[in-house]
Amino acid sequence: MADVKRSAVTPTVAQAISRIAVANSTTDATSSFALWGGLEANAVDVVASTITGAVGQMYLLTANSGTPQTATVDFTLPSASVGERIGVYHVDGDPAYEIVLKGAASQSINGGADATEWSRLFIQGECVVFRCIAAGDWIVEYDGRIPCAFEVYLSTAIATTASGAWYTMDLANWTVEHDNGSLVAIASDEAVMRRAGRYSTTLSLRPLIDLSAADVIGANLELKTAAAVIMGNVLYASTSSKPIPSSTKTFDFAYGDDLQISWYCSVANKGWWNIQQFTFWTLSEVL
């Protein structure tokens, strides 16, 4: 079987079936040869609370075509014989709800606990293929998850109204350059992790106004719900300078972890400069 490579263009259900059929020199889109390794196409609207997979199927799941997805849905792997396979392909993605990939009772994925979540799909074009290697044991044969990533930058300068106070960064003053995975929530001033995993994040800030030698300005990246600081920058400025505090770190986040920026300045009417090259926040999932 040839290596599977990602395309910059995500096909529709019909296009996916058609392309793979052509690649396998058959025009029969319902043939077992129409999809990877003999998996049959099975188009399903994601409306049930649980979808139990059947072996030999490539599930083409649509969240917003036909009946929209209105809640997170479990996709479970059943009992199977050694060598049997199941595939899941997210046709259109969803900005609010995920498809949770997990084993059914007595079924594990990649050596994890039985009936436990392995990961989630929610980005258009994500695809995962599973293979049974022993009774109750599945592995990920092909991992076509697409990394979540965002960049936001300060587009409207902000300043303190009082000295010596901490503020939550108002993301209404920021512009979303890109957000693959719909993690950024402007209205609630946070970014929310939609699946557990490892992420690399960078926070860079440049003060708006020259700081005096005694001035202190800084910012933290925090887990919002847990009220825990995970990364911080504090500046003791020198006269007539606009230093740039920035940090990059890698973290293991859980599903639902919510991040926010908080900041502090020792004097009033000073804050952050709205220039994209200096004042930005990025995050990338490491798959």
C-alpha positions in Angstrom: 0.0 0.0 0.0 1.4 3.4 -0.9 2.1 6.0 1.7 -0.9 8.2 2.5 -0.1 11.9 2.2 -2.1 14.9 3.2 -3.5 17.3 0.7 -4.0 21.0 1.2 -7.5 20.5 -0.2 -10.0 18.6 1.9 -12.5 16.6 -0.3 -16.2 16.1 0.3 -17.5 12.6 0.9 -18.3 12.1 -2.7 -14.9 13.5 -3.8 -13.0 11.3 -1.3 -14.7 8.2 -2.5 -14.2 9.2 -6.1 -10.5 10.0 -5.7 -9.7 6.8 -3.9 -11.7 4.8 -6.4 -9.6 6.3 -9.2 -6.4 5.6 -7.3 -7.3 2.0 -7.1 -8.3 1.7 -10.8 -12.0 1.1 -10.1 -15.0 3.3 -10.8 -17.2 1.4 -8.4 -17.4 3.8 -5.4 -19.2 1.1 -3.3 -16.4 -1.5 -3.9 -14.2 -2.6 -1.0 -11.3 -1.3 -3.2 -12.7 2.2 -3.2 -11.2 3.0 0.2 -7.9 2.4 2.0 -7.0 -1.3 2.4 -10.4 -2.7 1.6 -12.4 -0.5 4.0 -15.9 0.2 2.8 -17.3 3.8 2.7 -20.0 4.4 5.3 -21.3 8.0 5.4 -22.9 8.9 8.8 -24.4 12.1 10.1 -23.1 12.6 13.7 -26.4 12.8 15.6 -26.3 9.8 18.0 -24.6 10.1 21.4 -22.6 7.0 20.5 -21.5 5.4 17.3 -20.3 1.9 17.6 -17.9 1.0 14.8 -18.1 -2.1 12.6 -15.0 -3.8 11.3 -14.1 -3.2 7.6 -15.8 0.2 7.5 -14.3 3.7 6.8 -16.8 6.0 8.6 -17.2 9.3 6.8 -18.6 11.4 9.6 -20.4 14.7 8.9 -21.1 17.1 11.7 -22.7 20.0 9.8 -24.1 18.4 6.6 -27.6 17.3 7.0 -28.5 17.2 10.7 -25.9 19.3 12.6 -24.0 17.8 15.5 -25.3 19.2 18.8 -23.2 17.4 21.4 -19.9 15.6 21.8 -20.2 12.0 20.4 -18.4 8.8 21.3 -17.1 6.6 18.5 -16.3 3.2 20.1 -14.3 0.3 18.8 -15.9 -3.1 19.2 -14.6 -6.6 19.7 -12.7 -7.8 16.6 -10.5 -10.5 15.3 -6.8 -9.9 14.8 -6.1 -7.9 11.7 -9.5 -6.4 11.3 -9.6 -2.6 10.8 -11.9 0.4 11.3 -11.3 3.9 9.9 -12.8 7.3 10.9 -12.7 10.4 8.6 -14.1 13.8 9.7 -15.7 15.2 6.5 -16.5 18.8 7.7 -15.2 19.3 11.2 -17.1 21.2 14.0 -16.1 24.3 15.9 -17.9 23.3 19.1 -18.2 19.6 19.4 -15.8 16.6 19.1 -15.9 13.0 18.2 -14.3 11.0 21.0 -12.4 7.9 19.9 -12.4 5.2 22.5 -12.7 1.4 23.0 -15.9 -0.2 24.0 -16.1 -2.3 27.2 -13.0 -4.6 27.3 -11.4 -2.8 24.4 -8.2 -0.7 24.6 -6.3 1.6 22.2 -2.5 1.7 22.1 -2.2 -0.1 25.4 -4.4 2.3 27.4 -7.1 1.4 29.8 -10.3 -0.3 28.5 -13.2 1.9 27.4 -11.0 5.0 27.8 -10.7 8.0 25.5 -7.7 7.9 23.2 -8.2 11.2 21.4 -10.8 13.4 19.7 -11.5 14.5 16.1 -13.0 17.9 15.2 -11.0 19.4 12.4 -12.1 19.0 8.8 -10.1 16.2 7.1 -8.8 14.4 10.2 -8.6 10.7 9.7 -7.6 7.8 11.9 -7.4 4.1 11.1 -7.3 1.4 13.8 -6.2 -2.2 13.6 -7.0 -5.0 16.0 -3.7 -6.8 17.1 -5.1 -9.1 19.8 -8.4 -9.8 21.5 -9.4 -6.5 23.2 -6.4 -4.7 21.8 -6.4 -2.0 19.1 -3.6 0.1 17.8 -3.6 3.3 15.7 -2.4 2.2 12.3 -2.6 5.6 10.7 -2.8 8.9 12.7 -4.1 11.6 10.4 -5.1 14.1 13.2 -4.3 17.6 12.2 -2.4 19.8 14.8 -4.4 22.5 16.5 -2.7 25.9 16.1 -3.5 29.5 16.6 -1.9 33.0 16.5 -3.5 36.1 18.0 -2.0 39.5 18.1 -2.8 42.8 19.8 -4.5 45.1 17.3 -5.7 47.8 19.6 -3.3 49.2 22.2 -4.3 48.8 25.8 -3.3 50.7 29.0 -3.9 50.5 32.7 -6.4 52.6 34.4 -4.9 52.3 37.8 -1.4 51.5 39.1 -0.4 48.3 40.9 -3.3 46.3 39.6 -3.6 42.9 37.8 -5.8 42.7 34.7 -7.2 39.9 32.6 -6.1 40.5 29.0 -9.1 41.6 27.0 -9.0 39.5 23.8 -11.5 41.9 22.2 -8.5 44.1 21.6 -6.7 41.2 19.7 -7.1 39.9 16.2 -7.1 36.2 15.3 -4.5 35.6 12.6 -5.4 32.0 12.4 -7.1 29.4 14.6 -7.0 25.8 13.3 -9.2 23.9 15.7 -11.3 26.8 17.0 -9.5 27.1 20.4 -9.7 30.8 20.9 -12.8 32.2 22.6 -12.7 36.0 22.3 -15.9 36.6 24.3 -14.5 34.8 27.4 -10.8 36.0 26.9 -9.4 32.5 26.8 -8.2 29.6 24.7 -9.7 26.2 25.5 -7.9 22.9 24.7 -10.3 20.6 22.7 -8.2 17.4 23.2 -5.6 16.3 25.7 -2.0 16.4 24.5 1.3 18.3 24.3 1.3 21.9 23.2 4.0 24.5 22.6 3.0 28.1 23.3 4.8 31.5 23.0 3.7 34.8 24.6 5.5 38.0 23.4 4.6 41.5 24.7 6.0 45.0 24.1 5.2 47.9 26.5 3.2 50.7 25.0 5.1 53.6 26.6 8.7 54.1 27.7 9.2 52.9 31.2 11.1 54.6 34.0 13.8 52.8 35.9 11.5 52.0 38.8 8.6 50.8 36.7 7.5 47.2 36.7 5.4 45.6 34.0 4.7 41.9 33.3 2.3 39.2 32.3 1.4 35.7 33.1 -0.1 32.8 31.1 -2.5 31.1 33.5 -4.8 28.1 33.7 -8.0 30.0 34.1 -10.2 27.6 36.0 -7.4 26.3 38.2 -6.1 29.9 38.8 -2.6 28.6 38.4 0.3 30.5 36.7 2.1 28.3 34.2 4.4 30.9 32.5 5.4 34.4 33.5 7.3 37.5 32.3 8.3 40.3 34.7 10.3 43.4 33.6 12.2 45.8 35.8 12.6 48.4 33.1 15.5 50.8 32.5 15.0 54.4 31.6 13.5 55.2 28.2 13.3 51.6 27.0 10.7 49.4 25.4 11.9 45.9 26.2 10.1 42.8 24.9 9.3 40.1 27.4 8.6 36.8 25.7 8.6 33.1 26.7 8.1 29.8 25.0 7.3 26.6 26.8 5.8 23.2 26.2 3.0 21.8 28.3 0.9 18.7 28.6 -2.7 19.9 28.7 -5.9 18.0 29.5 -9.1 18.3 27.6 -10.9 21.5 28.6 -7.9 23.2 30.1 -8.5 27.0 29.6 -5.7 29.5 29.2 -5.8 33.2 29.8 -3.3 36.1 30.0 -3.1 38.3 33.0 -0.9 41.4 33.3 0.4 44.0 35.8 1.9 47.4 35.7 3.2 49.4 38.7 2.1 52.7 37.2 -1.1 53.9 35.6 -1.7 54.6 31.9 0.9 52.2 30.6 0.3 49.0 28.8 1.0 47.1 25.6 1.8 48.2 22.1 -0.4 47.0 19.3 2.2 45.8 16.7 1.9 42.2 15.4 5.6 41.5 15.3 6.1 42.2 19.0 2.8 41.6 20.9 1.4 38.2 20.0 0.3 34.8 21.5 0.8 31.5 19.6 0.0 27.9 20.4 0.7 24.7 18.5 -0.2 21.1 19.2 2.6 18.6 19.1 1.3 15.3 17.6 
